[in-house]
């Protein structure tokens, strides 16, 4: 039975198999047009071969970490020039976890997972493979429920204010788990290089207000 803003307890019966899925973490790229409310900027994108113009995957970055670091150096240098605090431009350091189907179409996004720690929270839940432990998360018109069942992971994305889902898929646990682990490992390695290059880690942990120890 459906109750409130949830599609109901039987949603797994309508799940669709997601075969040959791609699971990746992406670094978001901005040209500077939305750099700051007052100051404008123009940033050169890193010269890295990639599938999408406005983001680059961890797999695409490997071997090109310095090119990505040079991109972020433009941002920090401009912030220093205008004495802008990190909280005003934190959106320029966001990452995204995405699950695509075999054709490359996004099936599941995590629109509020801006940092690696938030991705790891989901990755660790997947790795545990505990059928009694249900994964629930929601934020501003987005919700995710995930369950382990008979060697698969069932994933439902829905609007918590409505009673219908926008995504309802399941995929082999082994595939999701292994790809998540690889993506997180690559992201950690890349972030280590980026942090050493700009002098601070702006990707691993969500940094809210007020501004803390991160120095631009």
Buried (B, 14 or more C-beta within 10 A) or exposed (E): EEEEBBBBEEBBEEBEEBEEBBBBBBBBBBEBEEBBEEBEBEBEBBEBEBBEEEBBBBBBBEEBBEBBBBBBBBBBEBBEEBEBBBBBBBEBBBBBBBBBBEEEEEBBBBBBBBBBEBBBEBBEBBBEEEEEEEBEBBEEEBBBBBBBEEEBBBBBBBBBEBBEBEBBBBBBBEBBBBBBBBBBEBBBBBBBBBBEBBEBBBBBBBBEEEBEEBEB
